[in-house]
Amino acid sequence: MATVTRHLIDRGDGALVELFQAQTPNTPNGAILFVHGFQRGLLLGGKEAVDSGTLTRFSSRFNITAAAISQPGFGASDGPFDFCGPITQQAISAAIQFMQHNSFMDLNRFALFGNSRGAVASAMVATKIPDLGALILMSGVYDLKAAYQLSSAGIRQAIETEAGLSDKAFADRSALLHASKIRAETLILHGTRDDRAPFDQANKLAAELSKVGTAVTLRTFDCGHRIPQEQTAPALRDFLERIFAAKPRYH
Protein backbone atom coordinates (compact mmCIF):
# COMPACT_ATOMS: atom_id res chain seq x y z
CA MET A 1 0.00 0.00 0.00
CA ALA A 2 1.37 3.41 -0.94
CA THR A 3 1.91 5.97 1.80
CA VAL A 4 1.80 9.75 1.32
CA THR A 5 4.30 12.25 2.70
CA ARG A 6 4.16 16.05 2.56
CA HIS A 7 7.17 18.27 1.95
CA LEU A 8 7.82 22.00 1.84
CA ILE A 9 10.75 22.66 -0.47
CA ASP A 10 12.67 25.76 -1.52
CA ARG A 11 11.50 27.15 -4.85
CA GLY A 12 15.01 28.46 -5.43
CA ASP A 13 14.30 32.01 -4.32
CA GLY A 14 13.53 31.36 -0.65
CA ALA A 15 9.81 30.81 -1.22
CA LEU A 16 8.24 27.47 -0.29
CA VAL A 17 6.59 24.91 -2.56
CA GLU A 18 4.25 22.26 -1.21
CA LEU A 19 4.80 18.76 -2.60
CA PHE A 20 2.96 15.53 -1.79
CA GLN A 21 4.55 12.16 -2.60
CA ALA A 22 3.12 8.64 -2.54
CA GLN A 23 5.36 5.58 -2.58
CA THR A 24 5.00 1.85 -2.07
CA PRO A 25 7.53 -0.07 0.08
CA ASN A 26 9.07 -1.45 -3.12
CA THR A 27 11.77 0.28 -5.15
CA PRO A 28 9.79 2.44 -7.58
CA ASN A 29 9.99 1.91 -11.33
CA GLY A 30 9.72 5.61 -12.11
CA ALA A 31 7.90 8.77 -11.12
CA ILE A 32 5.04 11.03 -12.13
CA LEU A 33 4.41 14.61 -11.05
CA PHE A 34 0.87 16.01 -11.28
CA VAL A 35 0.37 19.74 -11.78
CA HIS A 36 -3.20 20.83 -11.08
CA GLY A 37 -5.31 23.42 -12.85
CA PHE A 38 -7.20 26.38 -11.45
CA GLN A 39 -9.16 25.49 -8.32
CA ARG A 40 -12.12 27.54 -7.21
CA GLY A 41 -12.91 28.03 -3.56
CA LEU A 42 -10.49 26.20 -1.28
CA LEU A 43 -7.44 26.29 -3.61
CA LEU A 44 -6.27 22.93 -2.26
CA GLY A 45 -3.29 22.63 -4.57
CA GLY A 46 -1.65 19.22 -4.61
CA LYS A 47 -3.80 17.99 -1.74
CA GLU A 48 -6.61 17.56 -4.27
CA ALA A 49 -4.68 14.62 -5.76
CA VAL A 50 -4.22 13.17 -2.28
CA ASP A 51 -7.87 13.49 -1.27
CA SER A 52 -9.10 11.96 -4.54
CA GLY A 53 -6.82 8.95 -4.14
CA THR A 54 -4.98 9.75 -7.37
CA LEU A 55 -1.50 9.57 -5.85
CA THR A 56 -1.92 6.27 -4.06
CA ARG A 57 -3.75 4.77 -7.04
CA PHE A 58 -1.04 5.65 -9.54
CA SER A 59 1.78 4.72 -7.14
CA SER A 60 0.33 1.29 -6.43
CA ARG A 61 -0.84 0.59 -10.00
CA PHE A 62 2.54 1.30 -11.64
CA ASN A 63 4.88 0.88 -8.64
CA ILE A 64 6.15 4.43 -8.98
CA THR A 65 6.61 7.57 -6.95
CA ALA A 66 3.46 9.61 -7.60
CA ALA A 67 3.67 13.25 -6.58
CA ALA A 68 1.56 16.39 -6.77
CA ILE A 69 2.69 19.98 -6.45
CA SER A 70 0.76 22.99 -5.19
CA GLN A 71 1.27 25.84 -7.63
CA PRO A 72 2.34 29.22 -6.17
CA GLY A 73 -0.59 30.69 -4.26
CA PHE A 74 -2.35 27.32 -3.94
CA GLY A 75 -2.31 25.05 -0.91
CA ALA A 76 0.65 25.90 1.32
CA SER A 77 2.87 27.11 -1.53
CA ASP A 78 4.01 30.70 -1.34
CA GLY A 79 2.67 33.02 -4.01
CA PRO A 80 2.26 35.05 -6.00
CA PHE A 81 -0.09 33.73 -8.66
CA ASP A 82 1.51 34.31 -12.06
CA PHE A 83 -0.79 32.47 -14.48
CA CYS A 84 1.50 29.58 -15.39
CA GLY A 85 4.50 31.86 -15.78
CA PRO A 86 8.17 31.75 -14.72
CA ILE A 87 7.41 31.52 -10.98
CA THR A 88 5.08 28.56 -11.46
CA GLN A 89 7.54 26.93 -13.83
CA GLN A 90 10.33 27.46 -11.30
CA ALA A 91 8.22 25.74 -8.64
CA ILE A 92 7.64 22.70 -10.89
CA SER A 93 11.35 22.49 -11.72
CA ALA A 94 12.21 22.67 -8.01
CA ALA A 95 9.84 19.77 -7.33
CA ILE A 96 11.46 17.69 -10.07
CA GLN A 97 14.93 18.44 -8.67
CA PHE A 98 13.77 17.48 -5.17
CA MET A 99 12.44 14.17 -6.47
CA GLN A 100 15.71 13.56 -8.31
CA HIS A 101 17.69 13.92 -5.11
CA ASN A 102 15.33 12.22 -2.67
CA SER A 103 13.82 9.25 -4.49
CA PHE A 104 14.35 6.99 -7.46
CA MET A 105 15.16 9.14 -10.42
CA ASP A 106 15.66 8.08 -13.98
CA LEU A 107 14.44 10.92 -16.16
CA ASN A 108 13.56 8.67 -19.08
CA ARG A 109 10.95 7.10 -16.78
CA PHE A 110 9.68 10.36 -15.33
CA ALA A 111 6.31 11.70 -16.49
CA LEU A 112 5.16 15.29 -16.00
CA PHE A 113 1.36 15.55 -16.09
CA GLY A 114 -0.26 18.98 -16.30
CA ASN A 115 -3.98 19.70 -16.38
CA SER A 116 -5.46 23.00 -17.66
CA ARG A 117 -3.27 25.74 -16.14
CA GLY A 118 -0.94 22.95 -15.12
CA ALA A 119 -0.61 21.90 -18.76
CA VAL A 120 0.38 25.42 -19.79
CA ALA A 121 3.19 25.53 -17.23
CA SER A 122 4.25 21.88 -17.64
CA ALA A 123 4.66 22.25 -21.38
CA MET A 124 6.99 25.20 -20.77
CA VAL A 125 8.98 23.28 -18.14
CA ALA A 126 9.46 20.46 -20.67
CA THR A 127 11.18 22.94 -23.01
CA LYS A 128 13.89 23.32 -20.35
CA ILE A 129 14.44 19.63 -19.46
CA PRO A 130 15.68 17.83 -22.59
CA ASP A 131 16.06 14.49 -20.76
CA LEU A 132 12.46 14.38 -19.52
CA GLY A 133 10.96 11.02 -20.47
CA ALA A 134 7.28 11.81 -20.87
CA LEU A 135 4.90 14.74 -20.93
CA ILE A 136 1.13 14.51 -20.51
CA LEU A 137 -0.91 17.61 -21.27
CA MET A 138 -4.65 17.74 -20.64
CA SER A 139 -6.98 20.59 -21.60
CA GLY A 140 -4.18 23.09 -21.98
CA VAL A 141 -3.43 26.28 -23.89
CA TYR A 142 -0.18 26.48 -25.85
CA ASP A 143 -0.46 29.88 -27.54
CA LEU A 144 -1.66 32.16 -24.77
CA LYS A 145 -1.99 35.30 -26.87
CA ALA A 146 -4.28 33.56 -29.35
CA ALA A 147 -6.30 32.01 -26.51
CA TYR A 148 -6.56 35.33 -24.66
CA GLN A 149 -8.36 36.91 -27.59
CA LEU A 150 -11.03 34.19 -27.46
CA SER A 151 -11.32 33.84 -23.69
CA SER A 152 -14.13 34.82 -21.37
CA ALA A 153 -13.94 38.10 -19.49
CA GLY A 154 -12.98 36.28 -16.29
CA ILE A 155 -10.04 34.44 -17.86
CA ARG A 156 -8.86 37.60 -19.62
CA GLN A 157 -8.94 39.44 -16.30
CA ALA A 158 -6.88 36.70 -14.62
CA ILE A 159 -4.27 36.83 -17.38
CA GLU A 160 -4.11 40.64 -17.23
CA THR A 161 -3.78 40.66 -13.43
CA GLU A 162 -1.37 37.74 -12.97
CA ALA A 163 0.75 37.91 -16.12
CA GLY A 164 0.23 41.18 -17.92
CA LEU A 165 -0.17 41.59 -21.66
CA SER A 166 3.38 42.14 -22.88
CA ASP A 167 4.79 40.07 -25.74
CA LYS A 168 7.25 38.53 -23.28
CA ALA A 169 4.47 37.57 -20.88
CA PHE A 170 2.66 35.70 -23.64
CA ALA A 171 5.86 34.10 -24.98
CA ASP A 172 6.85 32.87 -21.50
CA ARG A 173 3.58 30.94 -21.34
CA SER A 174 3.24 29.66 -24.91
CA ALA A 175 4.88 26.28 -25.54
CA LEU A 176 3.84 26.35 -29.19
CA LEU A 177 6.51 29.01 -29.73
CA HIS A 178 9.17 26.75 -28.18
CA ALA A 179 8.00 23.33 -29.39
CA SER A 180 11.36 22.46 -30.96
CA LYS A 181 12.83 22.30 -27.44
CA ILE A 182 10.39 19.64 -26.20
CA ARG A 183 12.02 16.23 -26.58
CA ALA A 184 9.86 14.23 -24.16
CA GLU A 185 7.40 11.77 -25.67
CA THR A 186 4.11 13.62 -25.38
CA LEU A 187 0.50 12.57 -24.85
CA ILE A 188 -2.04 15.33 -25.43
CA LEU A 189 -5.60 14.86 -24.12
CA HIS A 190 -8.22 17.37 -25.19
CA GLY A 191 -11.98 17.74 -25.46
CA THR A 192 -13.27 18.75 -28.87
CA ARG A 193 -15.91 21.00 -27.24
CA ASP A 194 -13.57 22.70 -24.78
CA ASP A 195 -14.82 26.25 -24.24
CA ARG A 196 -11.83 27.38 -22.16
CA ALA A 197 -8.88 25.94 -24.06
CA PRO A 198 -9.68 25.90 -27.79
CA PHE A 199 -9.24 22.48 -29.37
CA ASP A 200 -7.17 23.87 -32.23
CA GLN A 201 -4.42 24.65 -29.71
CA ALA A 202 -3.96 20.93 -29.04
CA ASN A 203 -4.02 20.21 -32.75
CA LYS A 204 -1.38 22.83 -33.48
CA LEU A 205 0.96 21.69 -30.71
CA ALA A 206 0.69 18.05 -31.81
CA ALA A 207 1.45 19.04 -35.41
CA GLU A 208 4.43 21.17 -34.41
CA LEU A 209 5.90 18.46 -32.17
CA SER A 210 5.52 15.91 -34.93
CA LYS A 211 7.15 18.32 -37.37
CA VAL A 212 10.30 18.62 -35.24
CA GLY A 213 10.50 14.86 -34.67
CA THR A 214 9.12 14.56 -31.13
CA ALA A 215 6.96 11.48 -30.54
CA VAL A 216 3.44 12.74 -29.87
CA THR A 217 -0.04 11.26 -29.57
CA LEU A 218 -3.20 13.39 -29.59
CA ARG A 219 -6.26 11.77 -28.02
CA THR A 220 -9.54 13.62 -28.45
CA PHE A 221 -12.74 13.32 -26.46
CA ASP A 222 -16.30 14.43 -27.18
CA CYS A 223 -16.58 16.69 -24.16
CA GLY A 224 -15.74 20.12 -22.80
CA HIS A 225 -12.86 21.34 -20.61
CA ARG A 226 -13.21 18.63 -17.98
CA ILE A 227 -12.53 15.20 -19.43
CA PRO A 228 -14.10 12.32 -17.45
CA GLN A 229 -11.53 10.11 -15.78
CA GLU A 230 -13.07 6.94 -17.17
CA GLN A 231 -12.43 8.26 -20.68
CA THR A 232 -8.78 9.15 -20.16
CA ALA A 233 -7.89 6.04 -18.14
CA PRO A 234 -7.22 3.63 -21.08
CA ALA A 235 -4.99 6.11 -22.91
CA LEU A 236 -3.06 6.93 -19.73
CA ARG A 237 -2.64 3.28 -18.81
CA ASP A 238 -1.20 2.29 -22.18
CA PHE A 239 1.10 5.31 -22.32
CA LEU A 240 2.44 5.03 -18.78
CA GLU A 241 2.93 1.27 -18.87
CA ARG A 242 5.25 1.75 -21.82
CA ILE A 243 7.10 4.70 -20.27
CA PHE A 244 7.71 2.95 -16.97
CA ALA A 245 8.81 -0.24 -18.69
CA ALA A 246 11.66 1.64 -20.38
CA LYS A 247 15.16 0.41 -19.65
CA PRO A 248 16.88 2.62 -17.03
CA ARG A 249 19.69 4.82 -18.27
CA TYR A 250 21.16 5.42 -14.81
CA HIS A 251 21.94 3.01 -12.01
Secondary structure, 3 states (H helix, E strand, C coil): CCEEEEEEEECCCCCEEEEEEEECCCCCCCEEEEECCCCCCCCCCCHHHHHCCHHHHHHHHHCCEEEEECCCCCCCCCCCCCCCCHHHHHHHHHHHHHHHHHCCCCHHHEEEEEECHHHHHHHHHHCCCCCCCEEEEECCCCCHHHHHHHCCHHHHHHHHHHCCCCHHHHHCCCHHHHHHHCCCEEEEEEECCCCCCCHHHHHHHHHHHHHCCCCEEEEEECCCCCCCHHHHHHHHHHHHHHHHCCCCCCC
